[in-house]
Amino acid sequence: METLNGLTPGLALDVLVKLLEETSRLDNRESDEVAMDVAYVRRRFDSEGFPFLTVCLPALGRSLDRSLATGNAYEAPQGFKLNGVLPCFMHDCWTGIFGEDGFLLEEPSPTSVRLVRQVTYLWYKVVQDFDAKVVRNKCEDFLTLDRQLPCPDKGKILSGRTRRIVESARLLLSRLFEVGSTSPTGDPFNLVAVSPTGAPFDPSDIVPRHGPGAVADGVASHLKYRWKTFYSDLDQEYPYSEYFYLNHSHLCYQLSRLLLLDTRKRGYARLCAVPKDSRGPRLISMEPLEYQWIQQGLGRAIVAWVERHNHTRGYVNFHDQNINRDLALVASVTGSQDTLDLKDASDRVSLWLVRQLFPRGLMKKFEAARTAGTEIEGKCYDLRKFAPMGSALCFPVESLCFWSLALATLNFDKLGSGYAVCPSDLRHQVWVFGDDLIVPKGGLDLLRPVFEELDLQFNVDKCCTGKYFRESCGMDAFQGVCVTPIRIKHWGTSPNDMVALCETATAFAKIGYSAVAGLLYSIVELATGVLPVDASGERSLHRYHPSAVTAQVLTAHTHRIRYNTALQRAEYRAVQPSPHHYTWDASDWGELWRCWPDPERDRLAETYRARARLWVSSLFPEDRGVIPGTFRAWEQPSVRPLPCQYTTPKVLRLEYRWLSLR
């Protein structure tokens, strides 16, 4: 039988059938209704195969979300038999949401909404491999969309209203990054500059870092600190001598290597496709080695500044999604706020728009740190977008663009002038996390014409402006109830897939779907053997049981037990995931760079300093007693290669370990 990543699609159908059968026990559905639904999915699966689970059923779920989000009458997708205007599949649930006319009931059932979404979205996010034709079409769409953006040097003509809104947004960002005398008169936001440090933002004061992702040069993690190319445009704003070397001693020691670097004016990223979900792959930009180094430092500096600034702290978020999630949950009850979603957000933020919004001094740094284009199938293309996904500047810059434009638009339409004094509470009505926006009720009608004139588009079907449904940052809320479905994202036999599948099983077990969880656990045990039992639900590759005593008894019955006298605890031997490690003989300054302290990591600063001192003491003879920056440049250090352990990101292996029996 045909397999999908080592597992038969028939097992996927069994999981869905178990889920439907569980709804009869847990959610009081009639057994006859469930039996008809089970027969229906089996019949459709036999004729259509796995795409029925990953394409057809999610289309049915999206039709529900579209009606709930917009408040319009329900319209079923093609391919499903209807009873009136509602699908026959799970018909008893649909009648708990909509009336015979397709409009939302006065008192719809959150349970029915949750059940329909859980069944239809179960396999929506499963990661799949795609053929070259699908990837090629994605790349063509990427370039087509880019050509629709305005040329950075020519720009576009804006209407008078939009032009004044852009000017207000630019002033808002100027006040965010600059400190100067401000007064209520002439300042549309009545901002008194309150920066985290009392000084303006300095884009030159950064601590460069490498990110966890791959780079366009294709070098391994342990070789990321060996520079390969000298980019003259990057060097003008971020000189190699200051940002790529620890000190003058480091520079002088590797000066010959610097002089031999390949010299180019600017760099090009490389576009690659990574698995996303059933809809297709996601395109990610792999930045050149040296660009990633600066982008990470500049991006982290902007994020730290915005998250601590008086005017954006808690409103423009980069790490904490709970703020948007909680607001969406509350808004699904009160209806006082709408959740908005932008379509192709990162690909539609043009370089021209960023130039219109950000201060000139900051833009010089941005343009030096961004790659001019990308390489696709060996051919380089100059891009009109500011930065695609994969660049460390993409997320913070797009968030600030959306926040400033939304705030300026709401201010303009409320007071009738982009230069009127803004009430202090108005700027506390916009929350942004990437392309997820939360605005006051009716905000979409105000923002949409302005954003579309600036080539930004809202995904109207996912903008929740209806009565009860709100969605933001992974929180799907209906009438104050979380209706976010549990999705199976990994389906295969690799260690990574087994760990993810076990976590999904635990999520089902915690909400009472024990038969579904048991089936998923049994699939995992095909690769790992009998799983131990844990009551916390936090350990990898463990079954979940709510009783700690029962969990200990079951584990002791199926696994080898010992008493560790050194740690004074009972332990059991079980299969656990472990990251893949490899060693590298570090013989240069790269390891010292990697261990260098980051000022933003105050909690770990002492640990990093200690590691740096250890590296220095091993690199240099003890009789010199030197630390970085104090020895003379012409003194060649006596280097002894030292083994250093690296971790391969997101690659796991399974191994036996002794764990505490608790």
N, C-alpha and C positions, 0 to 999 in steps of 0.2 A: 504493500500500500504506500502511496505517496506520503512523504513526511514533510513537516515544516520545522526547520531547525532541529531535526532529530526526533520530533514528536508528531504523531499522526493527527491530522485535523479532526478525526473522530473523537479524540479526547477533548478537544475544544468544544465540540457539540455536547459531550457528556457534562461538561461544566455548566453550560447554559441550561441544559435540562434539569440538572440538580438545583440550579438557582430558581427556575420556575416552580419546581416541586416544593421548594422551601417556602415560597410565598403563600402556599395553601396552609402551611402549619403556622407561620409567624404572622401573616398579615390577613388571615381570615378570608382568603379568597375561596370561592366555591371550587371543589375538586373537579367538577365537570368542566368549568372554565379553564382550569389549569391543564386538564387532559387534552382539551382541544388546542390549547396553545402549544403543548409539547408535540402533538401530532403535526401541527402546522410547521414548526421550525424543523422537525425531522424531514418533512416532505420538501421544504424549500432547500434544506442543506443537501439532500440527496441530488437535487437537480442543479444547484448553483455552486455548491462547495463552500470553501472557506470565505470567499468574498461576500456571501450572504451575511456572515457575522461581522465582517469588517467594513462593509460598504452599505449594504441595504438597511440593516437594523440601525446603524448610526444616522442614516438619512431620516428614518422615522423619528429618532430622538431629536434631531435638529429641527424637524417640523414642529415638535412640541415647544422647544425653546424659542423658536421664532415667534410663535403666537403668544407665549407668556411674556416675552421681552417687549414686544411692540404693542400688545393689547388688541391686536387684530383678530378676526375670526380665524379659526383653525383651517388649514389647508393641508390635506394629506399628500405625501409624495406618491409618485407613480409606482406601481408594482405591488400595492397592498389592497386587498379586497376591503370594501367599505360597507358599513351598515349605516345608511344615511350619509352623514359627512365624516363620521368617525371610523377608524380602522376596526376590523373584526378581531384582529390580534390584540389580546388583552383588553377586550371591549369593556369589561366591567370597570377597569381602571380609567379608561378614557371618559366613561360616563360620570365618573367622580370628579372630573376636571371641567369638562365642557358640557353645555346643553345641546339639545338637538339642532340648534342653529349654528353651532360651532363656536359660540362666544363663551367666555369664562363664566362659570357659575358664580352666584353671589357668595357662596361659601364652599369653594373648591377644597378638595382633600389633599393636604401635603403628602400623605402616605401614598396616594395614587401617583402623584408627580414623582415621588422618589422611586417607586417601583418601575414605572415606565422608563425613567432615565437609567436606572440600574441595569435593566435587562437590555436596553438598546445600546448603551454605551460600554457594555462589558468588554468588548473586543475592539473598541474604537482606536485605542492608543497603542495597540500591539506593534512592536518594532519589526519591520520587514526589510529585506533587501530588495532593491529595485534594479531593473536592467538598465543598460546604457542609454536606451532611447528615452526613458523617463527622466534620467538625469540631464540628458541633452535638452529636453523640452524645458526643464526647470531653468537651465542656464540661459536659454533663449528668452524666456519670460523675464529673467533678471535683467538682461540687457535691454529688452524692449521697454520695460518700466523705467530704466535709467534714462533712456533717450527721450522720455516724455517730460523729464524734469527740465527746468530752465538752465540755460547755459550760465556757468558761474560768472563769466565776464560781461555778458549782455544783460542777464536778468530778465525781468518782465515788468510790465506796466500794471500797477495796482489801482483799484478804485480809491477814491479819497477816504472812504471810511476804513477800508482795510489798511491803507497806508498809515493813518493815524493810530490804528491799533498796533501795528508793527512798531511804530515809534514809541508807543507807551510800553510795549513789551521789552524793547531795547533799553529804555530807561530803567525798567524794573531790574533787568539783569545787570545793568551798570551799577545800580545801587547795591546789588547783591555782592558783586566782586570788588567794588571800589568804595573807599571811605572818603567822604567829603562833607562839606556843610550842606545841609538840606533844610528846607523849610516847607510848610504846608503849601505855600503859594508856588505854583508852577510845577509841583510834584504830584502826578496823578495818584500816587499811592501813599502820600504823606509818610514816606519812609524816613525814619531816623536810622542812619547806618549803624547797626550793631553787629559787628563781626565777632567771630570766636576769639580773636586775639587782640582786637582793637586796631589792627593794621590791615591794609588792603590785601587782597589775595595776590600772591606772588607766584605766577606759573613757573618761574625759574627755580623756586625752592621746592624741589621734589626729591624723592628717594626712588630712583629707578628700580624696577623689579621685573622678573620674568613671570609670566603667567603659567598655568598648568598645561595649556594647550600646545599643539604643534605649531611650528613656524614654517614659513614658506621655503626656507633653506633646507628643511628636512633633517636638521641636526638632532641628535638625541639630547635628553635632558642634561646629562653630565657634560655636554659640549656647548651648552648655550652661553657660556661665559667666555668663549673664544670668538672674538669678533671676526667677521668674514668680509664685510664690505664697508667702505667709507662713503657715506652719502653726503654730498656737499650741502644740499638744502637743509638737511637735518643738523649738520654741524654748525650752520650759521646761528641757529637759535639754541641748540644744545650741544656745545662743543665737546668733541670726543675727549679732549684732555681733562674736562671737568666732570663729565657725567658717565664716562665709561671706565674710569680708573679711580682707584681708591685715593691716591695721593700722588705727589710728584715722584716718589720713589717707585711706585707701581708703574707710572707712565714711562719713566726712564728705563726701567728694567725691561719693558716690553715695547720700547720705542721702535726697534727694528721691525717688529711684527706689525706695528701700526703703519709704518711707512710702506710696507709691502702689501697692504690691503688693496683689494680691487676697488677702484674709485668710480662712483656713479653719481649723477646729479640727483636722482630721486629713486625711490623704490616702488616696486609693484608687489601687491599681495597675490596670493594664489587661491582660487575658489575651489572648494571641495564639498562633496555631498556626504552628509552623515544621515543614518537612519533616524526617522522621526516618528511616524505613525502610519496608519493605513492609508492616509491621503497621499503620501509621497515623502521623499527625503527633504532634509533641510540643508540649505546652502550656507556654508560657513567660510569666512575669509581667514586664511592663514597669513598673518602678517610677517614681513621679513624680521629676522632676528633682532636687528638693531632698533627697528621701529617698535616692536613689541616691548623692548626694554624701556623706552621712553614713554610709550603710551600707558603702560601699567603705572608708572610713577605719576604721570600727569593725571590719569583717570582717578587714581586713589586720592590724590590731593584734592581734586574737585569734589569727590564724594565726601571726604572728611569735612571739607569746608561747608558744603551744603547741609549736611546732617547736623552740624553744630550751629549754623547761623540762626539768628533770632527769627528771621522771616520765613525760613524754609524747614526748620527743624520740626519733624513730625508731619509735614505736608508734602515734601518731596522725599521719598524714601527709596533706598537702594538695597537695604538688607532686611528690614522688618516688614513682612507682608501682613502681619496681624492687624495693622492699623486699617488697611483697606478691607481686609476680610471682616473685621468687626463692624465697620461702617456699612458694608453691604448687607450684613445680617440685620442690622437695625433698620436700614432703609427699606428692606423687604416688608417691614411692619408699618413704618411711618409713611413711606412713600415720599419723603421730603427730599430725597436725593436720587439722582440717576447714576448708573454706572455705564461708562462709555468705553468702547474698544476701537482702536485705530487699525486699519487694514494695511498690511505691509509697512508697518511704522518705520522701521529702520531704513528701508529701501526708498522711502518717500521724503526723508529729510534731506533736502538738497544743500549743497555747499553754498549756493546763493542765499538761501534762507538763513543759514547759520551766520553768514557774513552780515545779514541785516540785523540780527538780534544781539550778537555778542560784541563786547568792547573790542576796539581795534587792537589793543595790546595783547589781549588774550587770543584773538584770532591769528596773530602772527605765530604764536606757539602752536595753535591747533593745526594750521596749515603746514607747519614744519613737521609735525608729528603724524599727520595722516598720510597714507600712501596715495599716490596720484591716481592709481587704477588697480586693476586686477588682471591676472593671467588665467585664461580659460582655454584648455586644450592647446597649450603652447603659444597662444596669441595674446598679446597685451591690449587691454582696452582702458582708455581714460574714462573715469567715472564722474558723473555730475552729482551723485549723492555724496553726502559728507563722509559717511563711514558705514560699511555693511556690518552685519553681525559677525563677531569675531574680533573686531577692533575694540580695545579697552576704552576708547572714547565714545563708542556708539551709544551705550546705555545712558551714561550721565548727561550727554549733550542732548539727546532726544528728549529725555525727561524734562530738562530745563526749558527746551523749546515749547513743549506742550503746556507746561505749567505757566510760563510767562504769557503765551498767547491766550490761553483760557482765561487767566486772570484779567488781562488787558481787555479782552472782549466783553466779559461780564461787567467790568467797570464802565466800559464805553456805553453799553446798552442800558445800564441801570441809570446812569446820570446824564446820558445824551451827549457827552463830550469826553474824548480821550484825555483831556487835560484838566478835568474837574477834580476836586479833592475827593479822595476815596474814603468812605467810612472804614474805620479800623477793622470792623468785623468782616468786610468783604473778602479780604485776602485769606481768611480762614475758612473759605468755602470751596476750595479746590484741593484735592488730594491726588497725587500722581505717583504711580509705581510703574516706570517704563511706559508702555502704551495703554495701561489701565488708568482711566481717569474717573474720579467721583466728583460730580458737580451738583449744584442745586437743581431742583425739579424744573424741567423745561430748558435746561442748559444746552441740550443738543440742537434745538432750533436756532439758538443764538450762535453757537460755535460752528455749525456745519458750513454755512456760506463762507465764513472767513477762512476756515481751514482748507476748504476745497479750492479757494482762490490761490492759496499758497501750496497747492498740489498735495495736500494731506487729505486722506479720505477716512471717514468713519465706516466701520463695518456695521451697517445699520441693523442687520439681523441679530447682531450680538450686543447692540446698545440697549440696555435694559431701561426702558422708559414707561413700561406698563404699570400695573397696579401692585403686584405682589412679588415679582421675580427680579432678583438682582444677582449679578455675577462679577466678581473681581478677585484677582490673585488666587484662583483656585477655590474660592468660596462660592458655591451655588446655593442661594438662599431663597426660600419660598415661605412667606408668611412667618418669618422668624425661625424657620426650621432649615437645618442644613440638608440639602438634597443632593450633595455632591456624590456621584457614583464611585464605587470602587472599580478601577480599571485594571485589567491584566495588560501590562506593558511588555513583559518579556516572556517568550514562549520558546523554550529550547532546552538543551541538555548541558550547556556550559556552566561552570561554577557561578558566573555572574547571573545567568538565568535562574539557576536553582535558588540562589539567595533571594532574588527579587520575587520569585514565585512563592517562596515560603513566607515572605513578608505580606504578600497579598492574601495568602491563606489565613494568616494571623489577623489581618484586618477583617476578614469575613467572620472569623471565629469570635471576635470581640463584639460583633453586633448580632450574634446569635445564629448565623447561617452555618451551623456545624457540619451539615452534609456537604456543602460546597467546600468548606475548609478541609474536611477529611479527604475529599477527592484530590484537592491540590496537594495536600501533604503526602498522599500516597504516590503522586507523580514525582515529587521531590525525592521520596525514599527509594525510587528506582535507581537513583544515582548515588545516594548517600547511605543507604541502609536505614535501619530504624532510627527515627529522630527522638532525641530526649524531649522532656516536657518541662516547660517553664511557666511560671505564673505571672511574670512581669510583662511578657510579650515584647521584650526589648532585645533578647538574645537572638542572634542569627541561627538559622537552621535548627529551630526548636518548634515543637508543637506548643500551642497555647492551651492552658487550662486555668480557670479563674482561682482554683484552690491551690495554695502553696503546698499544703500537706499532700494532697493527691498528686501534684506534680512531682514531688520528691519520691513518693512511693513508686509511681510509674517509671521514673527514670532509674531508680535503683533496681527495678525488676528487669530492665532491658539492657542495662549498661554496666560495664565493669566499674567497681567502686574501690577506693582506697582512702586511707587517712594520711594526710600530709602532716607529719610531725613538725616540720619546719614552719609551716604556715598555720598549723593547728586548725585544720579544717578538713571536712570530708570532700572528696573530689570524685568526679566521674569522667570517663574518657569518651569523647565524642568528636565527630567530624566538624570542623569549623573552617570558615573562609579565611584565607590569608593573602595579603597582597604579594605580588611577585616582586622579589628583590634581585638586584644585581649589584656587583661591586665594581668600583673603578679606582685605579691607583691615581690619586690626586697628587700632581707634582707641580702645580703652579698656583697663581693667585685666584683662579676661578672658585675654588672651595672657600677661600676667605671672603670673596664677594657674596657667595651664596649664604654664608652664615652671618653676614653683616647685620647689625641691628637696624630695625625699622622704627623710626620715632613714633609711628602710629600704633605700634605694638608695645605699649608701656608695660603691660602685664608680663610680657616675655622678654623684656629688654635685658634684664640681668642674665637670663639664660643664654641669650644670643651673645652678650658680651663675654660670658664665660667660654662659650664655644669659640669665639674669635680669638681669645687669649690662648686657648689650647692649640689652635691652628698655628698661631704665631710662634709659640714655644716649640712646636714640632718642625716648623720651617726653618728656623734660625738657630745657630749655635747658642748654647746656654750662657757662654761667657760674655756675649754681647748684651744680653738683657734688653733687647729692643722690643718696641711695640710698633704697630703700623704708623708710619708718618714720622718716625724719629731717626731711623738709620739713614746713612748717607746714600744718595742715589747711585754712586759709583761702586758701592760695596755689593758684590754679587752674593745673594744668600745661598747658603749651602742647603740644597733641597733634597729631602728624602721622600720618595713616593710613599704615600699612606693609603691604605684601603679605605674607601668611603662607600657607604651603602646608599643606593638609590631605590626608589619605588616606582614601578611602572604604573601610571595612573589607570584606574578602572579595570585592571586586569587581576583577577583573583584565581587562587588555586585552593583546593581542599586538602586539609591535613588534620591528623588526629591531635587533640590537645586535652590536657587535664583542666577541668573547670570546677569551680566551687559549687557544691551541692547546697542550694539554698531554698 
